[in-house]
């Protein structure tokens, strides 16, 4: 077993490796039509309403605020 530390940074992110922000981990959202569908198809499970209605995800990078 080697006693040398790994040369790969365990805290490296895609930003530090590639210089580009990863926007795939942003919060999903529902449009008004998707919300209406979610309300129509919701079922109460153990006291909580659950729906399998579609959600949308942000795919474009976040816009930087103007300084």
N, C-alpha and C positions, 0 to 999 in steps of 0.2 A: 504494500500500500504506500502510495506516495505521500510525503509530508509537505509537499509544496502546495501553496494556495492556488486555486484555480485562477487562470488569467481572465476568466469571464466575470464581469461584474454581476453579482446576483441581484442587484437593485436596478439594473439597466431596464429602461423602457423602450418602446418603439421610438419615442422622441429622441432619446439619447443615441440609439443605434442608427436611425435613419434621418433624423432631423425633421420628420413630418409628424403632425399630431394624428393620433388614432381617434376617429370620431365614432367608431362602431360601438363604444361603450356608453353612449349618451342615453338619457332616459327616453323610453318609448312614449308615444303620445297617441291620442285618438282624435280623429276629426269629428265634426258634429254628426255626420252620418254614421260613423263608427260608434259613437257614444249612444246614438239612438238604437242601433242594432244590439249593442251590449246590454242596454236596459231591457230590450224586448226579449232577449234570450237568457237573461240572468236566472240562476237557480239558487235557492238558499241551501247552503251546505254548512252544517254545524254553526248556524247563526250568522254566517257571512255569505253575501251574495257573490257568486262566481259566474263568470261568463267567458266563453271561448271565442268571443268576437275578435276580429282582426285589430291589430295595432300597427302603427307606422313608426318607422325609425328614421332618424336623421342620417343621411348618407353624405351630404356635402359638409366640408369643414365649416366650423363656426366662423362667422365674419368677425374680424377684429374691430373693436370700437375705435372710432375716430378720435384722435388726440386733441 
